[in-house]
Amino acid sequence: MSELEPWQWSDEIWQKKVNKVRAGRPLVPPEWPGGARAAVALSFDSDHETNELRDGGASIGRLSWGQYGVRRGIPRIKAALDKADIKATFFVPAVSALLHENEQRMLAAEGHEIAIHGWIHELNSILSYEDERDLMFRSADVLEKITGTRPVGLRTPSWDFSPHTLKIERELGLLYDSSLMADDDCYELLDEGEPTGIVELPVEWIRDDAVYFNMHRFHALRPYTPPDAVYDIFRREFDRAYQEGGLFLLTMHPHVIGYRSRIGILEALIEHIKDHEDVWFGTHAEVAEYVSNLGDE
């Protein structure tokens, strides 16, 4: 017998699907460290060559695009962060870390956070529990070996969160996840209704550079948005977060934002944010640690 159509599901079936991983209590502090009104968490997904390797590809052109993120993207990002004295979070697939170990050591030594982003940018939802768990644990081990610090956070590759991911995060003893979209601000993840203590730092495609610029000629994927328009979207997202006293989290990629015509988006956005004196910049781990100490009230 073929699988039931969704309209044939019993209440138990759809309720189980919906309740597998849910947003629990909100984690919004009355104020941020130092009495700041809003928090900013900048993140960079250092996918590098794994965008091509993940799909089993060997395109020299696409591999070189990933290498651009290393040669030009990371140095330009680092220069922008250094100028503003900001620490950020870099989510790094283990294969990227192994290909570019000195990059990870340098960033970690300067106080930036290196966090888990899968093994080879794989899609979690097509993996068995055993395979996903093996890859995540191996990824954590690789990052710890290279940087000397055990990672405390995970962003699933392509934000592809499987039915097993939260269980594996709990087994890893992670502090936070940054892959889901149930809110603008931090919240606690629920595992089938059970509070986990894991903090979600929510992402959103609106606050991701890739959706505005990425292209793949063989997949007929050709989005393009002028840099000024992308800056305006990001600025509006921050301005509203500031008004509400919440978190502004931005996802960028070295091989996307690092180009001459685009790095100015990051530079101008930092300058705009810095014009607001009562803003706290934190790594994802710092934000998660701060909000995890909030009471239940």
LINPEJO-V72520 format. One record per residue. N is the residue number from 0. SS is DSSP state (@ for helix, = for strand, . for the rest). PHI is phi as a letter, one per 40 degrees, with the letter a starting at -180 (* if undefined). D_CENTER is the distance of its C-alpha to the mean C-alpha in whole Angstrom. Layout:
((N/SS/PHI/D_CENTER) (N/SS/PHI/D_CENTER))
This chain:
((0/./*/40) (1/./c/37) (2/./c/34) (3/./c/35) (4/./c/34) (5/@/d/31) (6/@/c/34) (7/@/c/36) (8/./c/34) (9/./c/35) (10/@/d/33) (11/@/c/32) (12/@/c/30) (13/@/c/28) (14/@/c/28) (15/@/c/27) (16/@/c/24) (17/@/c/23) (18/@/c/23) (19/./d/21) (20/=/b/18) (21/=/b/18) (22/=/c/17) (23/=/c/20) (24/=/c/21) (25/=/c/19) (26/./b/18) (27/./b/19) (28/./c/21) (29/./c/24) (30/./a/23) (31/=/c/21) (32/@/d/22) (33/@/g/25) (34/@/g/26) (35/=/c/23) (36/./c/23) (37/=/a/19) (38/=/b/16) (39/=/b/13) (40/=/b/10) (41/=/c/9) (42/=/b/6) (43/=/b/7) (44/=/c/7) (45/./c/10) (46/./c/11) (47/./f/15) (48/./c/18) (49/@/c/16) (50/@/d/15) (51/@/c/19) (52/@/c/20) (53/./d/18) (54/./c/20) (55/./g/23) (56/./c/24) (57/./a/26) (58/./c/26) (59/@/c/27) (60/@/c/25) (61/@/c/22) (62/@/c/22) (63/@/c/23) (64/@/c/20) (65/@/c/18) (66/@/c/20) (67/@/d/20) (68/@/d/17) (69/@/c/18) (70/@/c/21) (71/@/b/21) (72/@/c/17) (73/@/c/16) (74/@/d/20) (75/@/c/19) (76/@/c/16) (77/@/d/17) (78/@/c/21) (79/@/c/19) (80/@/c/17) (81/@/c/21) (82/@/d/23) (83/@/c/21) (84/./f/21) (85/./b/17) (86/./b/15) (87/./b/11) (88/=/b/8) (89/=/b/8) (90/=/c/6) (91/=/b/10) (92/./d/12) (93/@/d/15) (94/@/c/17) (95/@/c/15) (96/@/c/16) (97/@/c/19) (98/@/c/20) (99/./b/19) (100/@/c/20) (101/@/c/21) (102/@/c/18) (103/@/c/16) (104/@/c/19) (105/@/c/20) (106/@/c/17) (107/@/c/17) (108/@/c/20) (109/./c/20) (110/./g/18) (111/./c/14) (112/=/c/12) (113/=/b/11) (114/=/b/9) (115/=/c/9) (116/./a/8) (117/./g/11) (118/./c/15) (119/./b/15) (120/./g/12) (121/./c/15) (122/./c/15) (123/@/c/15) (124/@/c/17) (125/@/b/20) (126/./c/20) (127/./c/23) (128/@/d/22) (129/@/c/23) (130/@/c/22) (131/@/c/18) (132/@/c/19) (133/@/d/21) (134/@/c/18) (135/@/c/15) (136/@/c/18) (137/@/c/19) (138/@/c/15) (139/@/c/16) (140/@/c/19) (141/@/c/18) (142/@/c/16) (143/@/c/18) (144/@/c/21) (145/@/c/20) (146/@/c/19) (147/./g/21) (148/./b/18) (149/./c/17) (150/./c/13) (151/./b/13) (152/=/b/9) (153/=/b/8) (154/./b/5) (155/./c/8) (156/@/d/9) (157/@/f/9) (158/@/f/8) (159/./c/11) (160/./c/12) (161/./c/16) (162/./c/19) (163/./c/18) (164/@/c/15) (165/@/c/15) (166/@/d/19) (167/@/c/17) (168/@/c/15) (169/@/c/18) (170/@/c/20) (171/@/c/18) (172/./g/18) (173/./c/14) (174/./c/14) (175/=/a/11) (176/=/b/8) (177/./a/5) (178/./b/6) (179/./b/9) (180/./b/11) (181/./c/14) (182/./a/15) (183/./c/14) (184/./b/14) (185/./c/13) (186/=/a/15) (187/=/c/16) (188/=/c/16) (189/=/b/19) (190/=/b/20) (191/./f/23) (192/./g/24) (193/=/c/24) (194/=/c/22) (195/=/b/20) (196/=/g/19) (197/=/c/15) (198/=/c/13) (199/=/c/11) (200/./b/8) (201/./c/8) (202/./b/7) (203/./a/9) (204/@/c/11) (205/@/d/13) (206/@/b/10) (207/=/b/9) (208/./c/12) (209/@/c/12) (210/@/c/14) (211/@/c/17) (212/@/b/17) (213/./c/17) (214/=/a/20) (215/=/a/22) (216/@/c/25) (217/@/c/26) (218/@/b/24) (219/./f/26) (220/=/c/22) (221/=/b/23) (222/./c/21) (223/./a/22) (224/./b/21) (225/./d/23) (226/@/d/21) (227/@/c/23) (228/@/c/22) (229/@/c/18) (230/@/d/19) (231/@/c/21) (232/@/c/18) (233/@/c/16) (234/@/c/19) (235/@/c/20) (236/@/c/16) (237/@/c/17) (238/@/d/21) (239/@/c/20) (240/@/c/18) (241/@/c/20) (242/@/c/23) (243/@/c/22) (244/./g/21) (245/./b/17) (246/=/b/14) (247/=/b/13) (248/=/b/9) (249/=/b/8) (250/=/b/6) (251/=/b/8) (252/./b/10) (253/@/d/13) (254/@/c/15) (255/@/b/15) (256/@/c/15) (257/./c/17) (258/./c/20) (259/./d/23) (260/./c/23) (261/./b/19) (262/@/c/19) (263/@/c/21) (264/@/c/18) (265/@/c/16) (266/@/c/20) (267/@/c/21) (268/@/c/18) (269/@/c/18) (270/@/c/22) (271/@/c/22) (272/@/c/20) (273/@/c/22) (274/./c/25) (275/./c/24) (276/./c/26) (277/./c/24) (278/=/b/20) (279/=/b/19) (280/=/c/16) (281/./b/14) (282/./c/11) (283/@/c/9) (284/@/c/12) (285/@/c/14) (286/@/c/13) (287/@/c/13) (288/@/c/16) (289/@/c/18) (290/@/c/17) (291/@/c/18) (292/./c/22) (293/./c/22) (294/./c/26) (295/./c/26) (296/./c/28))
